[in-house]
Amino acid sequence: MTVAQRLGRFLLAPFKPTLRVVEVQEPKEGAAEQMVLTARDQARLKGCAPALITKVDQVLTALSAVGVTMFVTEGLRSTERQQALYAQGRTAPGDRVTNCDGVVLKSNHQAHDSDGFGHAVDLAFAGADPYAEAHPWTLYGLLAEQVGLKWGGRWTSPHDRPHVELP
């Protein structure tokens, strides 16, 4: 059975790139005990906006309902970490992964001056190859958008499927 077939009540149409997500459950009062976030996820979300944490948990809950497991790879970033990522593919080995240098152009992963919280998070799929093309990235992105997040998979430069952020 495919992920789309297992998704059942979350989809209006069979899984295809043009599907529409129609239901993601709102958290219930006292939902802190019901979160699917692991202790590691929660630690990696420390310093992120509470609204972002709630929305990420909604996405992970919906994915979990169909047997898909994702985890948080990174939430709040320091200026130094952002600068190191910016250096990749420029002055350091690796592919370019961001257009934000962390100083002139800050990333939404960095604490916002307005509230002191990070407004972005990266997730990956559980398993041997967490970033493989075969994973249901479109489903993840659609669920993220359904709860009001912006998905980096819609971007062209960089095309950042693991990334979601508050609008």
Secondary structure in CASP SS format (residue, H / E / C, confidence):
PFRMAT SS
TARGET T0000
AUTHOR 0000-0000-0000
METHOD secondary structure of the structure
MODEL  1
M C 1.00
T C 1.00
V H 1.00
A H 1.00
Q H 1.00
R H 1.00
L H 1.00
G H 1.00
R H 1.00
F H 1.00
L E 1.00
L C 1.00
A C 1.00
P C 1.00
F C 1.00
K C 1.00
P C 1.00
T C 1.00
L C 1.00
R C 1.00
V E 1.00
V C 1.00
E C 1.00
V C 1.00
Q C 1.00
E C 1.00
P C 1.00
K C 1.00
E C 1.00
G C 1.00
A H 1.00
A H 1.00
E H 1.00
Q H 1.00
M C 1.00
V C 1.00
L C 1.00
T C 1.00
A H 1.00
R H 1.00
D H 1.00
Q H 1.00
A H 1.00
R H 1.00
L C 1.00
K C 1.00
G C 1.00
C E 1.00
A C 1.00
P H 1.00
A H 1.00
L H 1.00
I H 1.00
T H 1.00
K H 1.00
V H 1.00
D H 1.00
Q H 1.00
V H 1.00
L H 1.00
T H 1.00
A H 1.00
L H 1.00
S H 1.00
A C 1.00
V C 1.00
G C 1.00
V C 1.00
T C 1.00
M E 1.00
F E 1.00
V E 1.00
T E 1.00
E E 1.00
G C 1.00
L C 1.00
R C 1.00
S C 1.00
T H 1.00
E H 1.00
R H 1.00
Q H 1.00
Q H 1.00
A H 1.00
L H 1.00
Y H 1.00
A H 1.00
Q E 1.00
G C 1.00
R C 1.00
T C 1.00
A E 1.00
P C 1.00
G C 1.00
D C 1.00
R C 1.00
V C 1.00
T C 1.00
N C 1.00
C C 1.00
D C 1.00
G C 1.00
V C 1.00
V C 1.00
L C 1.00
K C 1.00
S C 1.00
N C 1.00
H C 1.00
Q C 1.00
A C 1.00
H C 1.00
D C 1.00
S C 1.00
D C 1.00
G C 1.00
F C 1.00
G E 1.00
H C 1.00
A E 1.00
V E 1.00
D E 1.00
L E 1.00
A E 1.00
F E 1.00
A C 1.00
G C 1.00
A C 1.00
D C 1.00
P C 1.00
Y C 1.00
A C 1.00
E C 1.00
A C 1.00
H C 1.00
P C 1.00
W H 1.00
T H 1.00
L H 1.00
Y H 1.00
G H 1.00
L H 1.00
L H 1.00
A H 1.00
E H 1.00
Q H 1.00
V C 1.00
G C 1.00
L C 1.00
K E 1.00
W E 1.00
G H 1.00
G H 1.00
R H 1.00
W C 1.00
T C 1.00
S C 1.00
P C 1.00
H C 1.00
D C 1.00
R C 1.00
P C 1.00
H E 1.00
V E 1.00
E E 1.00
L C 1.00
P C 1.00
END
